[in-house]
Amino acid sequence: MNAERPPVPVAVLDACDQEPIHLAGSIQPGGFLLAVDEADGRVVQASENAGDCLGRALSAVLGATPGELFGAETEARVRELSRDARFARGATFVGRWARGGSGDERVFALLGHRHAGRLILEGERLCAGEAAAPVEAHEQIEVLLGQMETPRTVDELLAFAARELRGLTGFDRVLVYRFDADWHGRVVAEDRNDALPSYLDLHFPASDIPRQARELYRLNRLRLIADASYEPVPIRAAPGRAEAPLDLSLATLRSVSPVHREYMRNMGTGASFSISLMRDGELWGLVSCHNAAPRRVPFAVRAACALFTQALSLQLAVREQAEGLAQRMRLQAILTPVVAGLARHERLLEGIDAVREHLLRLVGADGAAVIEDDRVASYGCAPDERRVRELARWLDSRGEEELLATHQLAAEFPEAAGYAAEVSGLLALSISPRRRSRVIWFRREVVETVTWGGDPAKPLAADAAGPARLHPRKSFERWRELLRGRARPWSAAEIETAREFRVAVVDIVLRGAERLAQLSEELSRTNRELENFSYTVSHDLRAPFRHIRGYAELLKSDKGHLLDAEGLQFLEYVLEGSRHAGRLVDNILAFSRMGRAALVFTTVALDELVPEAIRFLKADPGTRRIEWVVGPLPKVEGDQSMLLRVVHNLLENAVKFTGPRELARIEVWAEETPTEHVVHVRDNGVGFDPRYKDKLFGMFQRLHDWEEFSGAGIGLASVRRVVARHGGRVWADGRPDGGATFSFSLPKTPSPSHPLYA
Amino acid sequence: MLKPILLVEDNPRDLDLSLRALARTRLANEVVVTRNGEEAWHYLTRQGVYADRPRGNPAVVLLDLKLPKIDGVELLDLIRKEPELENLPVVMLTASREQTDVARSYALGVNAYVVKPIEFVDFLEAIRDLGVFWAVINEPPPGSVRLKA
């Protein structure tokens, strides 16, 4: 049977979660239990069978001291051990004690521990033959620990452990059970005979081992139920003493929940022995030994199993760490060139694009998306741009999160359910909240078939009489379901690599921002210097030229009669030179102002601007006959007066270089690309040698001889400067005597925020 | 009797050229020359060496922007804050077309702003126009309000 996983009923879970199983109030009948008040050293609570076990009346046990019950030697040993830290951690072997008489059933292993203000002594009846073989288990374990190094993989190691633990305990079946993040468990290794069915690979819902049971497994790492059908032995207090229920968390003989015994019976197991597998103080899994018939495990064997399992936990940790480390090394080898590649680019989008071939391998993703300044780039198997933006908004709404990793995206973000097949795993990094830049990796859905040990939707069944008493599942029939909307989980190494990647990228972005800030500061400093320079030029250089010019004029007009023809000629040269120098200075000033004046962006109608520029030129009486051909022109975004200067300079240029033509023809038209408007000015003038076209737009560059065409060589440099400040380009085509076409482009969306244009 | 024109100019060549240009305008107004802002202020407020001059404001002040001691903009500020001089026409003469200077001068209430042209003929024309406009044509009647630029 296949089904989507239905939700586990929460009320049922809670009911089971709330049962105070550590305060069972009874023990299993394999021995007796005494609770000693540490203040007066007397027994205040005892299991009902303590009298029988100890060969005296229960009333005589209650109120007695351990010394009175077990003799001075045992009492001294208890006192000694009670100062030991082991005593507080769990049941510790005190010694053997036998009451008078004969037969094995009168010999007990005495175990002691201290918990919640009580010294708890447990007497466990020895198993048949146990007295002879306590050391054997320890010898066996030494050999096993040596062999533990041999299995190569984690799976082999677990299979080895299951096999050897079955050998140690003699149980019919040993399962190694591993918890996932939600405390659902899976049987990952098994060793068994034919007495019990295989549970290998079965999943069990978290509710099978409720929260407080897991907590007990964490505290008390061994738990034996020697006979699932036992009758609990109640714990009694001394008459007249009001005792709080005894906390049996660490007791060996603690009676388990009736629900659990029923569960065992439903499973067909007569005895169970569990050993906790710990990792960093948390429950990682369980070794669960089952026997069809009741079976006891001697204390020494249990201790050996505990030691073996502890070594197994360490081995597992070491192996997983080694595997993680190896994966980290592999990923690190990818990360290094990725970071180096990113560092060569100013912008994240460009940097990522340059390292695109490594991007997915870095975390083992199927796809990725990069978002920066509202731009999106996708790689591999990624959702479409609209969905990436939707995801980014969702991530934004989650607040400041550097990293988010999920392998069940739709569970966190239901909108993603619609495309779960392509994207179920998501690993998102926030790079810069200010620029809302992110790197997101995606993983495809991996449809997983999970076999449950029984229907996980029905972990517990209510009694026909009503919900007051809970029953565990009755069926352990295999129950298969299809897990949808899940991707392969991100491993710790992958997440760690992503985190390192983020640190590197943030570092690069910050350095980039710093560089930019530095550049912009340098730029504004240069601008200030230029401003000072132009001021100096304007005030200090203009004055002497004005004086030369002024006195030369005065000399000519007032004292001209004193000069001969040659002297007058010289004077003309002085006048001409000073006029030219003065114009140069004025042009330099105009040019530098053009670079510094703030651009005021508005919508500029070029079909109004170009005629305006033509009117200016026509106003010059020197203008010859010119045929103006103006095509349809667009509206552009830019600074009105600056653009007028551009158009004016280009048209003036065309007028100037068509000078020798009887009929000059000057055309202006525009073209459009998806991102730019391009304006062309073509003339039928003298043209230029295309070899020199790069020099056209340089300052004071002239392609023509001095006498041929006047001009300060600054018009086209100004054009280039203004257009560049708008984010556009200028270029020219021409051939000698074949006319010229000058063109400039303006972006449709100018980015005046760029420091170079600011 | 015509009111004089007050010319404030520190550069001797510019001063000479300005005087020659004014001479060519054939204006009958006397031209009073001061060489820095402080001296001009003394003239306008009849202090120091000008303590004994007869009362009355000049027809127009032709004021260079860059001056020793008190510069052109500072002097303009002083003039506009002095009730008796409030309506005195001031023309800023300058070698600079710097926007900050222009903006400051206009903010302080200059009546005209002239960038000294390099071409002498242009300079001549500018001086003549200014002199004629402010000294003859545009002499404000008493109590009239200063023209805002």
Contacts between the chains, C-beta under 8 A, distances in Angstrom:
chain1	res1	chain2	res2	distance
A	534	B	98	7.9
A	535	B	96	6.5
A	535	B	98	5.8
A	538	B	95	6.0
A	538	B	96	4.7
A	538	B	97	6.5
A	538	B	98	6.7
A	539	B	66	6.2
A	539	B	94	7.9
A	539	B	95	4.5
A	539	B	96	5.3
A	540	B	95	7.9
A	542	B	95	4.8
A	542	B	116	7.4
A	542	B	118	6.2
A	543	B	11	6.3
A	543	B	13	7.5
A	543	B	14	6.6
A	543	B	95	5.5
A	543	B	116	8.0
A	545	B	118	5.3
A	546	B	14	7.4
A	546	B	17	7.5
A	546	B	95	7.7
A	546	B	116	6.2
A	546	B	117	7.6
A	546	B	118	4.9
A	546	B	120	7.6
A	546	B	123	7.0
A	547	B	13	4.3
A	547	B	14	7.4
A	547	B	17	7.0
A	549	B	118	5.6
A	549	B	119	6.3
A	549	B	120	5.3
A	550	B	13	7.6
A	550	B	17	4.5
A	550	B	120	4.2
A	550	B	123	6.7
A	551	B	13	7.8
A	551	B	17	7.8
A	552	B	120	7.7
A	553	B	120	3.8
A	553	B	121	6.8
A	554	B	17	8.0
A	554	B	20	6.7
A	554	B	120	7.2
A	578	B	118	7.7
A	579	B	118	7.6
A	579	B	119	6.9
A	582	B	118	3.3
A	582	B	119	7.0
A	583	B	118	7.7
A	585	B	118	7.4
A	586	B	118	7.0
A	589	B	97	6.6
A	593	B	97	7.5
A	593	B	99	7.5
A	597	B	99	7.3
